[in-house]
Amino acid sequence: MENCTDINSVLQNGILHFQLIIYIPVLSFGFVLNTVAFWVFCCKLKSWTETRVYMLNLMVTDCFLLFALPFMIYFTNNKHPKDELCFAVQMIYFTNRPMSIYIIMLIAIDRYIAIIFPLKAKTLRSPWKSASVCGCLWIIQMIYSYYQQKFQSKEKYCIQRLSTEPKYLTLVSISFGFFIPLTIIIFCSVKVIKCLKKKMASSFHETKLIQKALHIVSVNLCVFTICFSPIYITLLLRFIAEVAKACSPLSKIRISIQIFSCLANINCCLDAFCYYFAAKEFQEFSSLLPTFILKRSKVNQSQELQQPTEEVML
C-alpha cells in the first residue's frame, strides 16, 4: 500500500507544466487585481460597512494564498523535507483556503439578512460585528491548521501525501471546510434570489437594480461551486478509497487533486472580480432597502391588526 500513489516522472512533468500554465497568469493577475481591489476598498470607499470588512478579509486570504502558491508548486514536484519553511507555507495555505470559503459564506449570510430580514438587519448587522466574527474565525482556523500540521502530519516530504492510511480528521476538514459552507451559501443565495424576484419594482430603475443584484448573486454562487466542488469531492473520494484500502484508484485520485487544486486556486483572481462588482451593485441596491423595509412594515402592521380579531375568534 505504500507505493500505490506513486506517479511516473513523465506524468509528473506533465502536471508541472499544467500547473505553470495555470499559475503564472493566476499569480500575475491575482496580485494586480487584489492590489487594485485593496486600494479601492481602503482609499475610495468613504465609510466602513459590513461588505467592506468582509472584502478586506477576503483579499487578505487571497493574497496569502497567492504568496504560498510558488512554494506549493515546488513542494508538490520536489521531495522537500519537512522543515520550518514547509511548516510555515503549509500553515499559510491550509489556513487561508478555508478562510476564503468561510468569508464567502459570511458574505452570503450578510446579504441574506439584509434582504430577507430588512427590519432586523440594523440590529443584526454592523461593521464591528462583522470584524468580530472574522477575527474569531481566523483564530479558530489558525489553531486548527497548527494542530493539523504539527501533530497529524506524519509524512516524510512536504505537502506530498504518500501514506495511504485514512486520516479521519480530513473528513472533518472536508465537511466543515466546504460542504457545510456550500449548503449555507446555496440556501442563502436561493432565498435571496426568490425574495428579489418577488419584489414589485415601481420603476424601471428599481427593476434594473434588482436584475443586477440577481445576476451578481447567481454568478458568485456558480463561481464558488465550480471552483471548489471538484477538489473537495476528490478529497472525499481519496478518503473513501483509503478507508476501503483500494490501491488502484489512488494514483488517479492524486493526479486529480493536483489538477483540481489549480481550479480552486484560480478563485484568488475571480474573487477580486466577483466581489468588487458585488459590493458595487449591492451599494446601489441598498438604496432600495428603505422601500422594502416600508413594504415589510406595512405587512407586519396589517398582521398585527388581524391578530386581535383572530384571538377573539379563538
Buried (B, 14 or more C-beta within 10 A) or exposed (E): EEEBBEBEEEEBEEBBEEBEEBBEEBBEBBBEBBEEBBEBBEEEBEEBBBBBBBBBBBBBBBBBBBBBBEBBBBBBBEEBEBEEEBBEBBBBBBBBBBBBBBBBBBBBBBBBBBBBBBEEBEEBBBBEBBBEBBEEBBEEBBEBBBEBBEEEBEEEBBBBBBBBEBBEEBBEBBEBBBBEBBEBBBEBBEBBBEBBEEBEBEEEEBEEBBBBBBEBBEBBBEBBBBBBBBBBBBBBBBBBBBEEEBBEBBBBBBBBBBBBBBBBBBBBBBBBBBBBBBBBBBEBBBEBBEBBBEEBEEEEEEEEEEEEEEEEEE
